[in-house]
Amino acid sequence: MDFRKRVGLRVKAIRHELGLTQDEFADKIDRSIETISNIERGISYPGFETLERLWKNLGIHPKVFFEFGDDDNNISQKRAQLIEDQRAVTKKLSDDKLTIAVKQLKALL
């Protein structure tokens, strides 16, 4: 999967994590819904100004948009979306519940 799509999936996951619609998300960073949609679908990159608005208005650290594992280069879009969904869900878990979740994931291996 190309970098643009991976960044788009990350933006979408963050929006979902915050419980925002595309319209609400766009309003918070003073961008159009079309811009958000194009970024999330991997059609366009977010510009530096848009990223800065995300950082400042949503309290998201810049590195979050670009941290990908080395083995993420050749994964399918569906797998990338599932990984982003998993990331968003596990961020909300308490330490105790996260410990249980990790044990369950390891058991699946």
JODA-V422254 format. One record per residue. NEAR is the number of other ideal C-beta (glycine too) atoms within 12 Angstrom. Layout:
# JODA-V422254
((NEAR) (NEAR))
This chain:
# JODA-V422254
((24) (18) (18) (23) (30) (32) (35) (31) (36) (38) (43) (33) (30) (35) (32) (24) (24) (23) (13) (24) (17) (25) (17) (18) (34) (28) (19) (24) (33) (16) (31) (17) (19) (15) (28) (32) (22) (25) (36) (35) (21) (24) (18) (21) (25) (34) (16) (12) (16) (30) (27) (18) (26) (34) (20) (16) (22) (28) (15) (29) (14) (20) (11) (23) (30) (19) (17) (24) (14) (8) (11) (24) (15) (14) (21) (15) (22) (13) (20) (31) (25) (16) (26) (35) (21) (22) (27) (24) (18) (22) (21) (17) (17) (11) (12) (10) (15) (18) (14) (15) (21) (17) (13) (15) (15) (10) (9) (8) (7))
